[in-house]
Amino acid sequence: MSFKVTTAVFIIVFVVWGQPVSSQAWRIYSDSATYFINQKDPEKAIEYFKKAKTVIPQDSILTDTYISINKSIADAFYISEDFESAIPAYENLRYAIASLYSELNRDYAWTCNMLGVLFNKTGQFDSAQAIHLRAKEIREKLFGNNHLAYAQSCNNLGALYSDMGLWDNAEPLLLEAKAIRAKIEPPADRSPYAITCVGLANLYRDMGQYEKAELLYLEAKDIRAGTNKENAEYANSCNILADLYNNYLQQYDKAESLYLEAK
């Protein structure tokens, strides 16, 4: 057993068997929560992050420490797909960041982006649009319009408009995100670029532009293949492309081959 794991286990046992008595009790709870995150147990992590938040000293309220704990709680809700709990958690985080710093802040914009994703997932499209536009505005002011954070906002706002059926609004945003990500993403991690390719392909598929969709699905599939095809994203690309061949282009042999490859 490594020292790191041993330390984490000791922390957990200490917290379970007795109440921490030092002024750093919040840190013990936070470390325990981090251990559970690493163990892929977000529900247990949330329990300990909440304990950390309740015992944090008053002079640490609205500090980086307080913000970090709030972010961890929100992220744990998101990981566990408890979106109804994640939304108010990210709202609390957004308020804390604005209070400590300002709204013109990269972390504030990131939190707005997360809220936009959550609002989209829960069908709150008007709220998603407003908060994504705010994130995009802040990121453009902070970084300009040739930055990966700005590209993320373009991508997510474009995906939202696509989900809403606002295709004329979605296409230029997704094309902008694709162009930025193509230029400045590190070669070692092209997964965001592949995500934009799939989003744009989905849009063209829904618009009936199947040839454009096919080329983008193929590009994303090739990127996700990388050096190892044994990954969930590659399988997902195979399935999406197979659906295009099967349901729209009636190219059943190609579809069958891809469905089998995805298994």
C-alpha positions in Angstrom: 0.0 0.0 0.0 1.4 3.4 -1.0 1.9 6.2 1.6 -0.8 8.3 -0.2 -3.4 5.6 0.2 -2.3 4.8 3.8 -2.6 8.4 4.7 -6.1 8.7 3.1 -7.3 5.6 4.9 -6.0 6.9 8.2 -7.9 10.2 7.6 -11.1 8.3 6.9 -10.8 6.1 10.0 -10.1 9.1 12.1 -13.1 11.0 10.9 -15.4 8.0 11.2 -14.3 6.9 14.7 -14.1 10.3 16.2 -14.8 14.0 15.6 -11.8 16.1 14.5 -10.9 18.6 17.1 -8.3 20.7 15.5 -8.9 24.0 13.8 -8.1 22.2 10.6 -11.1 19.9 10.8 -12.4 21.1 7.5 -9.1 20.0 5.8 -9.5 16.5 7.3 -13.0 16.3 5.9 -11.9 17.7 2.6 -9.0 15.2 2.3 -11.4 12.4 3.1 -13.8 13.6 0.4 -11.0 13.8 -2.1 -10.1 10.2 -1.3 -13.7 9.1 -2.1 -13.6 11.0 -5.4 -10.5 9.1 -6.3 -12.3 5.9 -5.4 -15.1 6.9 -7.7 -17.6 7.3 -4.9 -19.0 10.8 -5.4 -22.0 10.3 -3.0 -19.6 9.6 -0.1 -17.4 12.5 -1.2 -20.4 14.9 -1.1 -21.0 13.9 2.5 -17.5 14.8 3.5 -17.3 18.0 1.4 -20.5 19.2 3.1 -19.0 18.5 6.5 -15.9 20.4 5.5 -18.1 23.4 4.5 -20.0 23.4 7.8 -16.8 23.5 10.0 -14.7 25.9 8.0 -13.7 28.9 10.2 -15.6 32.1 9.8 -12.5 33.9 8.7 -12.2 31.5 5.8 -15.7 32.2 4.4 -15.5 33.7 0.9 -11.9 32.7 0.5 -10.2 30.5 -2.0 -10.6 27.6 0.4 -14.3 28.2 0.7 -14.6 28.4 -3.1 -12.6 25.3 -3.6 -14.9 23.3 -1.3 -18.0 24.6 -3.0 -16.6 23.7 -6.4 -15.8 20.2 -5.1 -19.4 19.8 -3.9 -20.8 21.0 -7.2 -18.4 18.8 -9.3 -19.3 15.7 -7.2 -23.0 16.3 -7.8 -22.3 16.6 -11.5 -20.1 13.4 -11.6 -22.9 11.5 -9.8 -25.4 12.9 -12.4 -27.5 14.5 -9.7 -28.1 17.5 -11.9 -31.0 18.9 -9.8 -28.5 19.2 -6.8 -25.6 20.3 -9.0 -27.4 23.4 -10.3 -27.9 25.2 -6.9 -24.4 24.1 -6.0 -22.9 25.8 -9.0 -25.1 28.8 -8.4 -23.6 29.1 -4.9 -20.1 28.8 -6.4 -20.9 31.5 -8.9 -22.1 33.8 -6.2 -18.9 33.1 -4.1 -16.6 33.8 -7.0 -18.4 37.1 -7.9 -18.3 38.2 -4.2 -14.6 37.4 -3.7 -13.4 38.6 -7.1 -15.8 39.8 -9.8 -17.8 38.5 -12.7 -15.0 39.3 -15.0 -13.1 36.2 -13.9 -12.1 33.0 -15.7 -13.5 30.8 -12.9 -16.8 32.7 -12.9 -17.0 32.1 -16.7 -16.2 28.4 -16.2 -19.0 28.1 -13.6 -21.4 29.9 -16.0 -20.4 27.3 -18.6 -21.2 24.4 -16.3 -24.6 25.9 -15.4 -25.3 26.3 -19.1 -24.5 22.6 -19.7 -26.7 21.6 -16.8 -29.6 23.8 -17.9 -29.4 22.2 -21.3 -29.4 18.7 -19.9 -32.5 19.5 -17.8 -34.4 21.1 -20.6 -34.1 24.7 -19.3 -33.2 26.1 -22.6 -33.8 29.8 -22.0 -31.7 29.7 -18.8 -29.0 27.8 -20.7 -28.9 30.3 -23.5 -28.6 33.3 -21.2 -25.8 31.8 -19.1 -23.8 30.4 -22.1 -24.0 33.9 -23.7 -22.7 35.4 -20.4 -19.8 32.9 -20.3 -18.9 33.6 -23.9 -19.0 37.3 -23.4 -16.7 37.1 -20.4 -14.3 34.8 -22.1 -14.1 37.0 -25.1 -13.3 40.0 -22.9 -10.6 38.0 -20.9 -9.0 36.0 -23.7 -10.1 37.3 -27.1 -11.8 35.2 -29.7 -8.9 32.9 -30.5 -8.7 30.9 -27.2 -9.8 27.4 -26.2 -12.0 28.7 -23.4 -13.8 30.9 -25.9 -14.1 28.0 -28.3 -15.7 25.9 -25.6 -18.4 28.6 -25.1 -19.0 28.7 -28.9 -19.3 24.9 -29.0 -21.7 24.6 -26.1 -23.9 27.5 -27.2 -23.9 26.0 -30.7 -24.9 22.6 -29.3 -27.7 24.3 -27.4 -29.1 26.0 -30.4 -28.8 22.7 -32.3 -30.9 21.0 -29.6 -33.4 23.8 -29.8 -33.7 23.4 -33.6 -32.2 26.9 -34.2 -29.9 25.6 -36.9 -29.0 29.0 -38.4 -27.8 30.1 -35.0 -26.0 26.9 -34.3 -23.9 26.4 -37.5 -21.7 29.6 -37.3 -20.9 29.0 -33.6 -19.9 25.3 -34.2 -17.8 26.3 -37.2 -16.1 29.0 -35.2 -15.3 26.5 -32.4 -14.0 23.9 -34.9 -11.7 26.5 -36.5 -10.3 27.6 -33.2 -9.8 24.1 -31.9 -8.2 23.0 -35.1 -5.6 25.8 -34.9 -4.5 25.7 -31.2 -5.4 22.4 -29.6 -2.4 20.4 -28.5 -1.8 17.4 -30.8 -1.8 15.1 -27.8 -5.4 15.9 -26.9 -7.8 16.5 -29.8 -10.8 15.2 -28.0 -12.6 18.6 -27.8 -12.0 19.1 -31.5 -13.6 15.7 -32.1 -16.6 16.7 -29.9 -17.1 19.7 -32.1 -16.9 17.6 -35.2 -19.6 15.3 -33.9 -21.8 18.3 -32.8 -21.5 19.8 -36.3 -22.2 16.5 -37.9 -25.3 16.0 -35.8 -26.5 19.4 -37.0 -25.9 18.7 -40.7 -27.6 15.3 -40.3 -30.7 17.0 -38.9 -30.5 19.6 -41.7 -30.4 16.7 -44.2 -26.9 17.5 -45.4 -25.7 13.9 -45.0 -22.5 14.1 -47.0 -21.2 16.9 -44.7 -22.3 14.9 -41.7 -20.5 11.7 -42.9 -17.2 13.5 -43.4 -17.3 15.0 -39.9 -18.3 11.7 -38.3 -15.4 10.0 -40.1 -12.9 12.7 -38.9 -14.1 12.4 -35.3 -13.9 8.6 -35.5 -10.3 8.7 -36.9 -9.2 11.1 -34.1 -10.8 8.9 -31.4 -9.2 5.8 -32.8 -5.8 7.3 -31.8 -3.4 4.5 -31.0 -6.0 2.4 -29.3 -9.5 1.7 -30.5 -10.6 0.1 -27.2 -12.2 3.2 -25.8 -15.8 4.3 -25.3 -15.6 7.5 -27.4 -14.4 5.5 -30.4 -17.2 3.0 -30.0 -19.6 5.9 -29.7 -18.3 7.3 -33.0 -18.8 4.0 -34.7 -22.4 3.8 -33.5 -23.2 7.4 -34.5 -21.8 6.9 -38.0 -23.5 3.5 -38.3 -26.8 5.2 -37.4 -26.3 7.7 -40.3 -25.6 4.9 -42.8 -28.5 2.7 -41.5 -31.2 5.3 -40.9 -30.5 8.0 -43.4 -28.3 6.7 -46.3 -29.5 3.1 -46.5 -26.0 1.9 -46.7 -26.7 -1.2 -44.6 -23.4 -3.1 -45.1 -21.4 -0.1 -43.8 -23.7 0.3 -40.9 -23.5 -3.4 -40.0 -19.7 -3.4 -40.0 -19.6 -0.3 -37.7 -22.1 -1.7 -35.3 -20.0 -4.9 -35.0 -16.9 -2.8 -34.5 -18.5 -0.9 -31.7 -19.4 -4.0 -29.7 
